[in-house]
Amino acid sequence: MEKNKIKVVFTDFDRTLVDTSSIEHFYHRRLTKEEEKEKRGLAKDLPLVEGWREVFKELEDRGVIFAIVSRNQKTFIEFMIRKLK
């Protein structure tokens, strides 16, 4: 086993992995069901930041675990991961 092999990569979600600038006005407060629906509707068009698909492929090829760290809601992160696959 290599001594300095990377085993896990952590990254932030907002503006690092996905360009969330257009929905940030929904952050830092509790949303109504209608606001959550609106946020998810807008989110369906959010782009993955350029280059990440290649990074994911490289990490997968090397057997590196990839983890997302965020203050965003877990359900929203999971929604976005499903959308981006």
N, C-alpha and C positions, 0 to 999 in steps of 0.2 A: 504494500500500500504506500502510495506517495505521502511524504511527510506533510506537504503544504497543500494537499488537495482540498478544494472548496467543497463543503458538504451541503451548505444551506445558503441561499441568497434571500435577503429580506428587502422589500421595497415598499415605499409609500404608495398609496392609490391615487389620491387627488393630485392632478397636474403632473404627476410623475409617470404613472402607468396609463391613466386615462385623462384626457383634457376635460376636466369638469368645470371649467370657468363659467360656463353658461348656466349652471344650476347651483352655484355656490350661495345664492341668496336663500336657498332652502336649508342651509346648514345652521347649526348651533341653536336650534330651537325644535320644539316638538311640533310635528306636522299633523294637520287634520288628515282624514282619509282622502279627501279631495286633493289636498296639496301633495300627498304622497303619490296619488295617481298621476297628477300633473308632472311631478318630478320624474317618475318612471317613464312617462310618455316622452319627455324631453331627452331622457337618458338613452333611449333606444338609438338615438343618432349620435351619441358621443363617440369620438374617435379614440382608438388606442394610439398612444403617442408613438410616432414613427420609430421603427427599429425594434420594438418589443417582440414582434412575432419571431424575428430572427434570434433574439436573445432567448426566448422560450424554447425554441428548437435546439439551440446550442446547449442550454441547461439540461434539457431532457436527454439529449444524446450523451451527455457526460454523467447522467444519473444524479444531478444536483437537485435538491429539494428547493422549491420556490415558495416563499411565503409573503403574503401581503399584510402590511401593518397600516392601520387606519383608525381615525376617530369616527369614520363614517359607520353607519349601521351595518351590522353583519348581513342582514337580509338584503340590503341594497348591494353590497359587494358581491354576494352570491348571485343576485339577479344579473349584475353586470358581467360576471364571469360566464354565466350561461349564455348571455347575449353575444359575447365576444368569441366564443368557441367556433 
